[in-house]
Amino acid sequence: MIDADILEEERKAGICDPQNVAYPMLAHKMRARRENIRVSVAILERRLEKQSTEWPRAA
């Protein structure tokens, strides 16, 4: 969903290069949000993997 929103903002502005000074601020913020979500998911997945290897398995 965030990807689609970013693409829509870029389409409206006619600019898809985040390095362009005219790149939409909302798209910048959504890109940062998307990256934060990806990092959070990766951290949580690592925690889950670690916990699942530490928990004793039921027989």
GICOR-V499775 format. One line per field, one symbol per residue. ss: DSSP state (h for helix, s for strand, l for the rest). psi: psi as a letter, one per 30 degrees, with the letter a starting at -180 (. if undefined). burial: # if it has 9 or more other C-alpha atoms within 8 Angstrom, else .. A space follows every 10 residues. Layout:
# GICOR-V499775
ss = ???
psi = ???
burial = ???
This chain:
# GICOR-V499775
ss = lhhhhhhhhh hhhlllllll llllhhhhhh hhhhhhhhhh hhhhhhhhhh hhhhlllll
psi = eeeeeeeeee eefgkgjffk fgkkeeeeee eeeeeeeeee eeeeeeeeee efffkkkk.
burial = ....###.## #...#..... ..##..##.# #..#...... .......... .........
